Amino acid sequence: MDRPSFVPHPLPSAHVLLRFAMRLVGLAAVAAMSTRGFAATFAALLALAAFYCLLVAVQRREAPFGPVLTHVDEAAVYALCAGLLSRL
């Protein structure tokens, strides 16, 4: 059976924004408990979250930067935040 080349039921953008915010809060909570320092740990966790989102996007065959927010957009924001945080 052929797999579809796109996600048949894309999630609404509000759901993706909520998922992003909840994951950001969770990562910040874990980074706050780190002994290595908040900024370094949070930047590393954001980079791992970006990698995870890219893997999910490839698995689900999501179109990058489409009309609704996807894991690709989420990965781009995580990578941007990780890069900015590691520079500070």
Phi and psi in radians as a Rosetta constraint file:
Dihedral C 1 N 2 CA 2 C 2 CIRCULARHARMONIC -1.345 0.35
Dihedral N 2 CA 2 C 2 N 3 CIRCULARHARMONIC 2.441 0.35
Dihedral C 2 N 3 CA 3 C 3 CIRCULARHARMONIC -1.486 0.35
Dihedral N 3 CA 3 C 3 N 4 CIRCULARHARMONIC 2.538 0.35
Dihedral C 3 N 4 CA 4 C 4 CIRCULARHARMONIC -1.184 0.35
Dihedral N 4 CA 4 C 4 N 5 CIRCULARHARMONIC 2.628 0.35
Dihedral C 4 N 5 CA 5 C 5 CIRCULARHARMONIC -1.505 0.35
Dihedral N 5 CA 5 C 5 N 6 CIRCULARHARMONIC 0.079 0.35
Dihedral C 5 N 6 CA 6 C 6 CIRCULARHARMONIC -2.554 0.35
Dihedral N 6 CA 6 C 6 N 7 CIRCULARHARMONIC 2.906 0.35
Dihedral C 6 N 7 CA 7 C 7 CIRCULARHARMONIC -1.325 0.35
Dihedral N 7 CA 7 C 7 N 8 CIRCULARHARMONIC 2.112 0.35
Dihedral C 7 N 8 CA 8 C 8 CIRCULARHARMONIC -1.152 0.35
Dihedral N 8 CA 8 C 8 N 9 CIRCULARHARMONIC -0.559 0.35
Dihedral C 8 N 9 CA 9 C 9 CIRCULARHARMONIC -2.250 0.35
Dihedral N 9 CA 9 C 9 N 10 CIRCULARHARMONIC 1.459 0.35
Dihedral C 9 N 10 CA 10 C 10 CIRCULARHARMONIC -1.147 0.35
Dihedral N 10 CA 10 C 10 N 11 CIRCULARHARMONIC 2.511 0.35
Dihedral C 10 N 11 CA 11 C 11 CIRCULARHARMONIC -1.291 0.35
Dihedral N 11 CA 11 C 11 N 12 CIRCULARHARMONIC 2.593 0.35
Dihedral C 11 N 12 CA 12 C 12 CIRCULARHARMONIC -1.147 0.35
Dihedral N 12 CA 12 C 12 N 13 CIRCULARHARMONIC 2.674 0.35
Dihedral C 12 N 13 CA 13 C 13 CIRCULARHARMONIC -1.058 0.35
Dihedral N 13 CA 13 C 13 N 14 CIRCULARHARMONIC -0.558 0.35
Dihedral C 13 N 14 CA 14 C 14 CIRCULARHARMONIC -1.099 0.35
Dihedral N 14 CA 14 C 14 N 15 CIRCULARHARMONIC -0.636 0.35
Dihedral C 14 N 15 CA 15 C 15 CIRCULARHARMONIC -1.150 0.35
Dihedral N 15 CA 15 C 15 N 16 CIRCULARHARMONIC -0.713 0.35
Dihedral C 15 N 16 CA 16 C 16 CIRCULARHARMONIC -1.166 0.35
Dihedral N 16 CA 16 C 16 N 17 CIRCULARHARMONIC -0.704 0.35
Dihedral C 16 N 17 CA 17 C 17 CIRCULARHARMONIC -1.137 0.35
Dihedral N 17 CA 17 C 17 N 18 CIRCULARHARMONIC -0.682 0.35
Dihedral C 17 N 18 CA 18 C 18 CIRCULARHARMONIC -1.140 0.35
Dihedral N 18 CA 18 C 18 N 19 CIRCULARHARMONIC -0.748 0.35
Dihedral C 18 N 19 CA 19 C 19 CIRCULARHARMONIC -1.074 0.35
Dihedral N 19 CA 19 C 19 N 20 CIRCULARHARMONIC -0.716 0.35
Dihedral C 19 N 20 CA 20 C 20 CIRCULARHARMONIC -1.097 0.35
Dihedral N 20 CA 20 C 20 N 21 CIRCULARHARMONIC -0.807 0.35
Dihedral C 20 N 21 CA 21 C 21 CIRCULARHARMONIC -1.142 0.35
Dihedral N 21 CA 21 C 21 N 22 CIRCULARHARMONIC -0.743 0.35
Dihedral C 21 N 22 CA 22 C 22 CIRCULARHARMONIC -1.140 0.35
Dihedral N 22 CA 22 C 22 N 23 CIRCULARHARMONIC -0.718 0.35
Dihedral C 22 N 23 CA 23 C 23 CIRCULARHARMONIC -1.169 0.35
Dihedral N 23 CA 23 C 23 N 24 CIRCULARHARMONIC -0.653 0.35
Dihedral C 23 N 24 CA 24 C 24 CIRCULARHARMONIC -1.114 0.35
Dihedral N 24 CA 24 C 24 N 25 CIRCULARHARMONIC -0.738 0.35
Dihedral C 24 N 25 CA 25 C 25 CIRCULARHARMONIC -1.118 0.35
Dihedral N 25 CA 25 C 25 N 26 CIRCULARHARMONIC -0.757 0.35
Dihedral C 25 N 26 CA 26 C 26 CIRCULARHARMONIC -1.103 0.35
Dihedral N 26 CA 26 C 26 N 27 CIRCULARHARMONIC -0.755 0.35
Dihedral C 26 N 27 CA 27 C 27 CIRCULARHARMONIC -1.150 0.35
Dihedral N 27 CA 27 C 27 N 28 CIRCULARHARMONIC -0.669 0.35
Dihedral C 27 N 28 CA 28 C 28 CIRCULARHARMONIC -1.143 0.35
Dihedral N 28 CA 28 C 28 N 29 CIRCULARHARMONIC -0.656 0.35
Dihedral C 28 N 29 CA 29 C 29 CIRCULARHARMONIC -1.145 0.35
Dihedral N 29 CA 29 C 29 N 30 CIRCULARHARMONIC -0.736 0.35
Dihedral C 29 N 30 CA 30 C 30 CIRCULARHARMONIC -1.159 0.35
Dihedral N 30 CA 30 C 30 N 31 CIRCULARHARMONIC -0.721 0.35
Dihedral C 30 N 31 CA 31 C 31 CIRCULARHARMONIC -1.158 0.35
Dihedral N 31 CA 31 C 31 N 32 CIRCULARHARMONIC -0.548 0.35
Dihedral C 31 N 32 CA 32 C 32 CIRCULARHARMONIC -1.176 0.35
Dihedral N 32 CA 32 C 32 N 33 CIRCULARHARMONIC -0.458 0.35
Dihedral C 32 N 33 CA 33 C 33 CIRCULARHARMONIC -1.539 0.35
Dihedral N 33 CA 33 C 33 N 34 CIRCULARHARMONIC 0.002 0.35
Dihedral C 33 N 34 CA 34 C 34 CIRCULARHARMONIC -1.349 0.35
Dihedral N 34 CA 34 C 34 N 35 CIRCULARHARMONIC 2.584 0.35
Dihedral C 34 N 35 CA 35 C 35 CIRCULARHARMONIC -1.586 0.35
Dihedral N 35 CA 35 C 35 N 36 CIRCULARHARMONIC -0.168 0.35
Dihedral C 35 N 36 CA 36 C 36 CIRCULARHARMONIC -1.430 0.35
Dihedral N 36 CA 36 C 36 N 37 CIRCULARHARMONIC -0.331 0.35
Dihedral C 36 N 37 CA 37 C 37 CIRCULARHARMONIC 2.100 0.35
Dihedral N 37 CA 37 C 37 N 38 CIRCULARHARMONIC 2.460 0.35
Dihedral C 37 N 38 CA 38 C 38 CIRCULARHARMONIC -1.126 0.35
Dihedral N 38 CA 38 C 38 N 39 CIRCULARHARMONIC -0.877 0.35
Dihedral C 38 N 39 CA 39 C 39 CIRCULARHARMONIC -1.101 0.35
Dihedral N 39 CA 39 C 39 N 40 CIRCULARHARMONIC -0.804 0.35
Dihedral C 39 N 40 CA 40 C 40 CIRCULARHARMONIC -1.148 0.35
Dihedral N 40 CA 40 C 40 N 41 CIRCULARHARMONIC -0.743 0.35
Dihedral C 40 N 41 CA 41 C 41 CIRCULARHARMONIC -1.195 0.35
Dihedral N 41 CA 41 C 41 N 42 CIRCULARHARMONIC -0.731 0.35
Dihedral C 41 N 42 CA 42 C 42 CIRCULARHARMONIC -1.133 0.35
Dihedral N 42 CA 42 C 42 N 43 CIRCULARHARMONIC -0.699 0.35
Dihedral C 42 N 43 CA 43 C 43 CIRCULARHARMONIC -1.110 0.35
Dihedral N 43 CA 43 C 43 N 44 CIRCULARHARMONIC -0.720 0.35
Dihedral C 43 N 44 CA 44 C 44 CIRCULARHARMONIC -1.158 0.35
Dihedral N 44 CA 44 C 44 N 45 CIRCULARHARMONIC -0.723 0.35
Dihedral C 44 N 45 CA 45 C 45 CIRCULARHARMONIC -1.161 0.35
Dihedral N 45 CA 45 C 45 N 46 CIRCULARHARMONIC -0.642 0.35
Dihedral C 45 N 46 CA 46 C 46 CIRCULARHARMONIC -1.133 0.35
Dihedral N 46 CA 46 C 46 N 47 CIRCULARHARMONIC -0.676 0.35
Dihedral C 46 N 47 CA 47 C 47 CIRCULARHARMONIC -1.140 0.35
Dihedral N 47 CA 47 C 47 N 48 CIRCULARHARMONIC -0.712 0.35
Dihedral C 47 N 48 CA 48 C 48 CIRCULARHARMONIC -1.135 0.35
Dihedral N 48 CA 48 C 48 N 49 CIRCULARHARMONIC -0.659 0.35
Dihedral C 48 N 49 CA 49 C 49 CIRCULARHARMONIC -1.134 0.35
Dihedral N 49 CA 49 C 49 N 50 CIRCULARHARMONIC -0.666 0.35
Dihedral C 49 N 50 CA 50 C 50 CIRCULARHARMONIC -1.115 0.35
Dihedral N 50 CA 50 C 50 N 51 CIRCULARHARMONIC -0.753 0.35
Dihedral C 50 N 51 CA 51 C 51 CIRCULARHARMONIC -1.101 0.35
Dihedral N 51 CA 51 C 51 N 52 CIRCULARHARMONIC -0.744 0.35
Dihedral C 51 N 52 CA 52 C 52 CIRCULARHARMONIC -1.073 0.35
Dihedral N 52 CA 52 C 52 N 53 CIRCULARHARMONIC -0.795 0.35
Dihedral C 52 N 53 CA 53 C 53 CIRCULARHARMONIC -1.104 0.35
Dihedral N 53 CA 53 C 53 N 54 CIRCULARHARMONIC -0.646 0.35
Dihedral C 53 N 54 CA 54 C 54 CIRCULARHARMONIC -1.150 0.35
Dihedral N 54 CA 54 C 54 N 55 CIRCULARHARMONIC -0.704 0.35
Dihedral C 54 N 55 CA 55 C 55 CIRCULARHARMONIC -1.087 0.35
Dihedral N 55 CA 55 C 55 N 56 CIRCULARHARMONIC -0.747 0.35
Dihedral C 55 N 56 CA 56 C 56 CIRCULARHARMONIC -1.138 0.35
Dihedral N 56 CA 56 C 56 N 57 CIRCULARHARMONIC -0.702 0.35
Dihedral C 56 N 57 CA 57 C 57 CIRCULARHARMONIC -1.113 0.35
Dihedral N 57 CA 57 C 57 N 58 CIRCULARHARMONIC -0.698 0.35
Dihedral C 57 N 58 CA 58 C 58 CIRCULARHARMONIC -1.177 0.35
Dihedral N 58 CA 58 C 58 N 59 CIRCULARHARMONIC -0.733 0.35
Dihedral C 58 N 59 CA 59 C 59 CIRCULARHARMONIC -1.111 0.35
Dihedral N 59 CA 59 C 59 N 60 CIRCULARHARMONIC -0.697 0.35
Dihedral C 59 N 60 CA 60 C 60 CIRCULARHARMONIC -1.505 0.35
Dihedral N 60 CA 60 C 60 N 61 CIRCULARHARMONIC -0.076 0.35
Dihedral C 60 N 61 CA 61 C 61 CIRCULARHARMONIC 0.978 0.35
Dihedral N 61 CA 61 C 61 N 62 CIRCULARHARMONIC 0.858 0.35
Dihedral C 61 N 62 CA 62 C 62 CIRCULARHARMONIC -1.401 0.35
Dihedral N 62 CA 62 C 62 N 63 CIRCULARHARMONIC 2.460 0.35
Dihedral C 62 N 63 CA 63 C 63 CIRCULARHARMONIC -1.328 0.35
Dihedral N 63 CA 63 C 63 N 64 CIRCULARHARMONIC 2.324 0.35
Dihedral C 63 N 64 CA 64 C 64 CIRCULARHARMONIC -1.275 0.35
Dihedral N 64 CA 64 C 64 N 65 CIRCULARHARMONIC 2.342 0.35
Dihedral C 64 N 65 CA 65 C 65 CIRCULARHARMONIC 0.955 0.35
Dihedral N 65 CA 65 C 65 N 66 CIRCULARHARMONIC 0.860 0.35
Dihedral C 65 N 66 CA 66 C 66 CIRCULARHARMONIC -1.484 0.35
Dihedral N 66 CA 66 C 66 N 67 CIRCULARHARMONIC -2.860 0.35
Dihedral C 66 N 67 CA 67 C 67 CIRCULARHARMONIC -1.265 0.35
Dihedral N 67 CA 67 C 67 N 68 CIRCULARHARMONIC -0.385 0.35
Dihedral C 67 N 68 CA 68 C 68 CIRCULARHARMONIC -2.076 0.35
Dihedral N 68 CA 68 C 68 N 69 CIRCULARHARMONIC 2.749 0.35
Dihedral C 68 N 69 CA 69 C 69 CIRCULARHARMONIC -1.246 0.35
Dihedral N 69 CA 69 C 69 N 70 CIRCULARHARMONIC 2.469 0.35
Dihedral C 69 N 70 CA 70 C 70 CIRCULARHARMONIC -2.328 0.35
Dihedral N 70 CA 70 C 70 N 71 CIRCULARHARMONIC -3.065 0.35
Dihedral C 70 N 71 CA 71 C 71 CIRCULARHARMONIC -1.111 0.35
Dihedral N 71 CA 71 C 71 N 72 CIRCULARHARMONIC -0.483 0.35
Dihedral C 71 N 72 CA 72 C 72 CIRCULARHARMONIC -1.132 0.35
Dihedral N 72 CA 72 C 72 N 73 CIRCULARHARMONIC -0.793 0.35
Dihedral C 72 N 73 CA 73 C 73 CIRCULARHARMONIC -1.109 0.35
Dihedral N 73 CA 73 C 73 N 74 CIRCULARHARMONIC -0.703 0.35
Dihedral C 73 N 74 CA 74 C 74 CIRCULARHARMONIC -1.108 0.35
Dihedral N 74 CA 74 C 74 N 75 CIRCULARHARMONIC -0.737 0.35
Dihedral C 74 N 75 CA 75 C 75 CIRCULARHARMONIC -1.104 0.35
Dihedral N 75 CA 75 C 75 N 76 CIRCULARHARMONIC -0.675 0.35
Dihedral C 75 N 76 CA 76 C 76 CIRCULARHARMONIC -1.111 0.35
Dihedral N 76 CA 76 C 76 N 77 CIRCULARHARMONIC -0.706 0.35
Dihedral C 76 N 77 CA 77 C 77 CIRCULARHARMONIC -1.205 0.35
Dihedral N 77 CA 77 C 77 N 78 CIRCULARHARMONIC -0.735 0.35
Dihedral C 77 N 78 CA 78 C 78 CIRCULARHARMONIC -1.070 0.35
Dihedral N 78 CA 78 C 78 N 79 CIRCULARHARMONIC -0.761 0.35
Dihedral C 78 N 79 CA 79 C 79 CIRCULARHARMONIC -1.130 0.35
Dihedral N 79 CA 79 C 79 N 80 CIRCULARHARMONIC -0.703 0.35
Dihedral C 79 N 80 CA 80 C 80 CIRCULARHARMONIC -1.103 0.35
Dihedral N 80 CA 80 C 80 N 81 CIRCULARHARMONIC -0.802 0.35
Dihedral C 80 N 81 CA 81 C 81 CIRCULARHARMONIC -1.103 0.35
Dihedral N 81 CA 81 C 81 N 82 CIRCULARHARMONIC -0.717 0.35
Dihedral C 81 N 82 CA 82 C 82 CIRCULARHARMONIC -1.119 0.35
Dihedral N 82 CA 82 C 82 N 83 CIRCULARHARMONIC -0.741 0.35
Dihedral C 82 N 83 CA 83 C 83 CIRCULARHARMONIC -1.124 0.35
Dihedral N 83 CA 83 C 83 N 84 CIRCULARHARMONIC -0.769 0.35
Dihedral C 83 N 84 CA 84 C 84 CIRCULARHARMONIC -1.128 0.35
Dihedral N 84 CA 84 C 84 N 85 CIRCULARHARMONIC -0.740 0.35
Dihedral C 84 N 85 CA 85 C 85 CIRCULARHARMONIC -1.182 0.35
Dihedral N 85 CA 85 C 85 N 86 CIRCULARHARMONIC -0.628 0.35
Dihedral C 85 N 86 CA 86 C 86 CIRCULARHARMONIC -1.258 0.35
Dihedral N 86 CA 86 C 86 N 87 CIRCULARHARMONIC -0.376 0.35
Dihedral C 86 N 87 CA 87 C 87 CIRCULARHARMONIC -1.408 0.35
Dihedral N 87 CA 87 C 87 N 88 CIRCULARHARMONIC -0.376 0.35
